[in-house]
Amino acid sequence: MNKWTATAAAVALLAAITMTAGCGKSSKNNNTSTTPPSSEAPASPGGTTTASGEDAETIYKAQCIACHAADLSGGVGPNLTDVGARLSADEISSRIHNGGGGMPAFKDKLTDDQINTLVNWLSAKKG
């Protein structure tokens, strides 16, 4: 194996490990409730903020950016710039909760409130 092939292989391996390790990275939240968020929670326009004030972009940056990129253009995971045009809110919610197609499930990593905030935000992404 020549020097360039070995270097390229090492870089590709490192990139794959780094991206895979980042997917689904979070502090574990043991909230296993499937109850929707309280109707008493303050809502933002479009439901893009949790009851605690955490916004969708903050959640996305902490949980999704490693696989879907800062601009939602994808990489390890698919492009999300127009996900609201391709999937219904229920389909987006199901994918975040249960994973699938290479995506890990987040039902044990994010609260229902956080997932609903992401779903509302992503559903508005029509391209």
Backbone as CSV, one residue per row, in Angstrom:
resi,resn,N_x,N_y,N_z,CA_x,CA_y,CA_z,C_x,C_y,C_z
1,MET,0.854,-1.166,0.000,0.000,0.000,0.000,0.903,1.232,0.000
2,ASN,0.627,2.155,-0.909,1.479,3.340,-0.949,1.076,4.337,0.134
3,LYS,1.906,5.348,0.318,1.721,6.337,1.380,0.381,7.065,1.252
4,TRP,-0.017,7.434,0.040,-1.259,8.177,-0.156,-2.493,7.319,0.107
5,THR,-2.456,6.063,-0.299,-3.580,5.164,-0.065,-3.761,4.930,1.424
6,ALA,-2.654,4.708,2.134,-2.725,4.489,3.578,-3.257,5.728,4.290
7,THR,-2.824,6.902,3.873,-3.287,8.144,4.483,-4.771,8.349,4.216
8,ALA,-5.213,8.129,2.998,-6.626,8.291,2.647,-7.491,7.306,3.432
9,ALA,-7.033,6.079,3.566,-7.782,5.077,4.323,-7.890,5.482,5.788
10,ALA,-6.815,5.987,6.357,-6.824,6.404,7.760,-7.769,7.588,7.975
11,VAL,-7.761,8.547,7.058,-8.642,9.706,7.163,-10.103,9.266,7.042
12,ALA,-10.405,8.393,6.109,-11.776,7.909,5.929,-12.262,7.169,7.169
13,LEU,-11.401,6.344,7.740,-11.766,5.599,8.944,-12.014,6.557,10.096
14,LEU,-11.149,7.522,10.287,-11.312,8.496,11.357,-12.604,9.289,11.180
15,ALA,-12.910,9.698,9.968,-14.141,10.446,9.699,-15.363,9.596,10.017
16,ALA,-15.354,8.342,9.621,-16.490,7.455,9.877,-16.691,7.246,11.368
17,ILE,-15.616,7.052,12.096,-15.711,6.848,13.544,-16.224,8.110,14.223
18,THR,-15.709,9.253,13.829,-16.114,10.510,14.431,-17.590,10.790,14.186
19,MET,-18.060,10.601,12.963,-19.457,10.867,12.643,-20.382,9.882,13.335
20,THR,-20.030,8.630,13.352,-20.867,7.617,13.983,-20.942,7.844,15.480
21,ALA,-19.824,8.192,16.096,-19.801,8.426,17.536,-20.671,9.609,17.910
22,GLY,-20.786,10.602,17.044,-21.574,11.788,17.343,-23.058,11.576,17.179
23,CYS,-23.471,10.637,16.359,-24.882,10.399,16.113,-25.562,9.939,17.383
24,GLY,-26.589,10.637,17.794,-27.340,10.242,18.962,-26.662,10.608,20.263
25,LYS,-25.595,11.387,20.211,-24.873,11.770,21.402,-25.751,12.670,22.249
26,SER,-25.897,12.312,23.514,-26.648,13.151,24.427,-26.439,12.676,25.838
27,SER,-26.896,13.517,26.746,-26.964,13.036,28.107,-28.241,12.233,28.186
28,LYS,-28.186,11.088,28.760,-29.311,10.160,28.814,-30.440,10.755,29.628
29,ASN,-31.624,10.791,29.086,-32.798,11.239,29.795,-33.667,10.018,29.976
30,ASN,-33.972,9.675,31.189,-34.731,8.458,31.466,-36.222,8.678,31.436
31,ASN,-36.682,9.723,30.809,-38.108,9.968,30.690,-38.685,8.985,29.688
32,THR,-39.450,8.033,30.182,-40.039,7.031,29.296,-41.514,7.288,29.075
33,SER,-41.995,8.406,29.548,-43.392,8.763,29.396,-43.718,9.013,27.928
34,THR,-44.894,8.584,27.526,-45.343,8.879,26.171,-46.479,9.883,26.208
35,THR,-46.681,10.501,27.383,-47.720,11.501,27.545,-47.304,12.787,26.849
36,PRO,-48.205,13.388,26.085,-47.850,14.638,25.427,-47.547,15.723,26.458
37,PRO,-46.815,16.751,26.074,-46.487,17.825,26.995,-47.742,18.473,27.562
38,SER,-47.631,19.037,28.729,-48.747,19.676,29.400,-49.297,20.817,28.569
39,SER,-50.618,20.949,28.571,-51.229,22.049,27.836,-50.973,23.369,28.544
40,GLU,-50.478,23.323,29.804,-50.168,24.539,30.531,-48.814,25.109,30.139
41,ALA,-48.028,24.374,29.381,-46.695,24.823,28.997,-46.802,26.022,28.070
42,PRO,-45.964,27.033,28.294,-45.986,28.170,27.382,-45.547,27.724,26.002
43,ALA,-46.227,28.177,25.008,-45.897,27.768,23.635,-45.368,28.958,22.864
44,SER,-44.453,28.685,21.991,-43.956,29.730,21.117,-44.680,29.622,19.795
45,PRO,-44.591,30.635,18.956,-45.205,30.510,17.636,-44.643,29.294,16.914
46,GLY,-45.509,28.449,16.427,-45.070,27.265,15.704,-44.610,26.139,16.609
47,GLY,-44.690,26.323,17.936,-44.300,25.268,18.867,-42.833,24.909,18.782
48,THR,-41.966,25.873,18.571,-40.548,25.576,18.399,-39.725,25.828,19.654
49,THR,-40.393,25.858,20.814,-39.716,26.014,22.091,-40.354,25.075,23.096
50,THR,-39.535,24.422,23.915,-40.057,23.533,24.951,-40.624,24.359,26.094
51,ALA,-41.325,23.695,27.013,-41.888,24.364,28.181,-40.791,25.043,28.994
52,SER,-39.593,24.484,28.999,-38.493,25.072,29.763,-37.783,26.184,28.997
53,GLY,-38.249,26.467,27.771,-37.663,27.544,26.989,-36.560,27.105,26.036
54,GLU,-36.286,25.810,25.978,-35.247,25.294,25.076,-35.785,25.330,23.648
55,ASP,-35.061,25.976,22.743,-35.563,26.076,21.381,-35.106,24.907,20.512
56,ALA,-35.806,24.718,19.406,-35.557,23.590,18.503,-34.135,23.597,17.966
57,GLU,-33.636,24.760,17.629,-32.280,24.815,17.072,-31.235,24.384,18.096
58,THR,-31.441,24.703,19.372,-30.525,24.269,20.433,-30.547,22.751,20.562
59,ILE,-31.735,22.172,20.533,-31.871,20.716,20.614,-31.207,20.081,19.394
60,TYR,-31.468,20.633,18.214,-30.889,20.116,16.977,-29.363,20.147,17.049
61,LYS,-28.813,21.270,17.489,-27.352,21.398,17.573,-26.754,20.396,18.550
62,ALA,-27.459,20.105,19.622,-26.946,19.170,20.629,-27.121,17.706,20.222
63,GLN,-28.145,17.401,19.423,-28.501,16.010,19.166,-28.377,15.549,17.716
64,CYS,-28.541,16.438,16.772,-28.731,16.031,15.382,-27.631,16.473,14.419
65,ILE,-26.918,17.515,14.795,-25.972,18.158,13.888,-24.873,17.216,13.387
66,ALA,-24.454,16.272,14.219,-23.360,15.369,13.827,-23.716,14.539,12.596
67,CYS,-24.975,14.201,12.456,-25.385,13.368,11.313,-26.086,14.154,10.202
68,HIS,-26.724,15.275,10.563,-27.523,16.006,9.572,-26.931,17.360,9.186
69,ALA,-25.782,17.741,9.733,-25.039,18.970,9.407,-25.686,20.222,9.985
70,ALA,-24.890,21.241,10.173,-25.350,22.503,10.759,-26.433,23.157,9.919
71,ASP,-26.366,22.993,8.609,-27.337,23.613,7.711,-28.439,22.650,7.267
72,LEU,-28.555,21.504,7.941,-29.556,20.464,7.662,-29.334,19.761,6.329
73,SER,-28.171,19.964,5.707,-27.918,19.413,4.374,-27.607,17.926,4.367
74,GLY,-27.425,17.332,5.530,-27.154,15.902,5.600,-25.678,15.592,5.585
75,GLY,-25.388,14.329,5.552,-24.023,13.805,5.595,-24.155,12.329,5.889
76,VAL,-23.976,11.964,7.157,-24.241,10.587,7.573,-25.745,10.337,7.472
77,GLY,-26.539,11.299,7.922,-27.994,11.225,7.835,-28.486,11.986,6.623
78,PRO,-29.767,11.857,6.303,-30.304,12.517,5.114,-30.439,14.030,5.271
79,ASN,-30.587,14.697,4.146,-30.843,16.121,4.070,-32.209,16.409,4.693
80,LEU,-32.270,17.391,5.596,-33.531,17.738,6.254,-34.064,19.105,5.838
81,THR,-33.453,19.734,4.848,-33.860,21.087,4.470,-35.302,21.161,3.992
82,ASP,-35.835,20.049,3.470,-37.221,20.027,3.001,-37.998,18.854,3.589
83,VAL,-37.596,18.402,4.772,-38.215,17.222,5.365,-39.713,17.402,5.585
84,GLY,-40.162,18.624,5.879,-41.583,18.882,6.076,-42.407,18.721,4.812
85,ALA,-41.766,18.825,3.670,-42.452,18.618,2.394,-42.518,17.128,2.043
86,ARG,-41.600,16.346,2.612,-41.524,14.918,2.285,-42.233,14.028,3.294
87,LEU,-42.242,14.443,4.570,-42.817,13.616,5.629,-43.832,14.413,6.438
88,SER,-44.855,13.734,6.917,-45.831,14.381,7.796,-45.219,14.546,9.188
89,ALA,-45.846,15.346,10.008,-45.376,15.529,11.390,-45.366,14.189,12.123
90,ASP,-46.370,13.357,11.895,-46.423,12.040,12.541,-45.258,11.155,12.096
91,GLU,-44.913,11.216,10.815,-43.787,10.419,10.313,-42.457,10.913,10.887
92,ILE,-42.306,12.226,10.990,-41.088,12.789,11.578,-40.999,12.383,13.041
93,SER,-42.097,12.485,13.752,-42.134,12.106,15.167,-41.778,10.637,15.356
94,SER,-42.355,9.783,14.535,-42.074,8.355,14.623,-40.608,8.058,14.387
95,ARG,-40.003,8.731,13.394,-38.596,8.503,13.077,-37.708,8.956,14.235
96,ILE,-38.025,10.111,14.842,-37.214,10.591,15.965,-37.394,9.667,17.173
97,HIS,-38.624,9.304,17.471,-38.881,8.417,18.611,-38.235,7.043,18.434
98,ASN,-38.472,6.420,17.285,-38.123,5.012,17.094,-36.887,4.753,16.248
99,GLY,-36.368,5.773,15.588,-35.226,5.576,14.705,-35.638,4.806,13.464
100,GLY,-34.659,4.292,12.755,-34.917,3.514,11.556,-34.068,3.987,10.403
101,GLY,-33.737,3.088,9.510,-32.937,3.439,8.347,-31.561,3.964,8.718
102,GLY,-30.986,3.468,9.785,-29.670,3.905,10.229,-29.707,4.946,11.324
103,MET,-30.856,5.550,11.552,-30.969,6.566,12.604,-31.284,5.887,13.926
104,PRO,-30.595,6.303,15.001,-30.909,5.739,16.316,-32.221,6.306,16.855
105,ALA,-32.874,5.577,17.742,-34.082,6.064,18.410,-33.693,7.089,19.465
106,PHE,-34.513,8.112,19.613,-34.254,9.149,20.608,-35.306,9.167,21.710
107,LYS,-36.231,8.190,21.731,-37.299,8.198,22.732,-36.767,8.093,24.154
108,ASP,-35.583,7.529,24.340,-34.989,7.433,25.666,-33.887,8.465,25.887
109,LYS,-33.658,9.330,24.901,-32.597,10.334,25.000,-33.147,11.746,25.102
110,LEU,-34.333,11.947,24.544,-34.983,13.256,24.567,-36.345,13.120,25.228
111,THR,-36.808,14.195,25.845,-38.148,14.186,26.423,-39.169,14.291,25.290
112,ASP,-40.401,13.956,25.582,-41.467,14.120,24.585,-41.592,15.587,24.180
113,ASP,-41.401,16.480,25.139,-41.461,17.908,24.859,-40.369,18.319,23.872
114,GLN,-39.154,17.814,24.072,-38.058,18.123,23.146,-38.340,17.558,21.759
115,ILE,-38.827,16.329,21.702,-39.139,15.715,20.406,-40.248,16.497,19.701
116,ASN,-41.290,16.877,20.432,-42.384,17.636,19.816,-41.889,18.979,19.296
117,THR,-40.969,19.591,20.019,-40.386,20.858,19.572,-39.629,20.658,18.262
118,LEU,-38.822,19.596,18.192,-38.101,19.287,16.950,-39.072,18.985,15.818
119,VAL,-40.106,18.199,16.093,-41.092,17.832,15.067,-41.751,19.086,14.490
120,ASN,-42.175,20.007,15.350,-42.814,21.244,14.872,-41.856,22.056,14.006
121,TRP,-40.613,22.141,14.428,-39.601,22.901,13.693,-39.298,22.255,12.353
122,LEU,-39.066,20.933,12.376,-38.728,20.222,11.138,-39.910,20.156,10.173
123,SER,-41.134,20.064,10.695,-42.306,20.021,9.838,-42.457,21.283,9.009
124,ALA,-41.933,22.390,9.523,-42.018,23.670,8.800,-40.952,23.776,7.709
125,LYS,-40.013,22.843,7.681,-38.941,22.859,6.671,-39.498,22.282,5.361
126,LYS,-39.875,23.164,4.470,-40.506,22.749,3.214,-39.585,22.948,2.005
127,GLY,-38.374,23.432,2.253,-37.407,23.573,1.163,-37.183,24.962,0.703
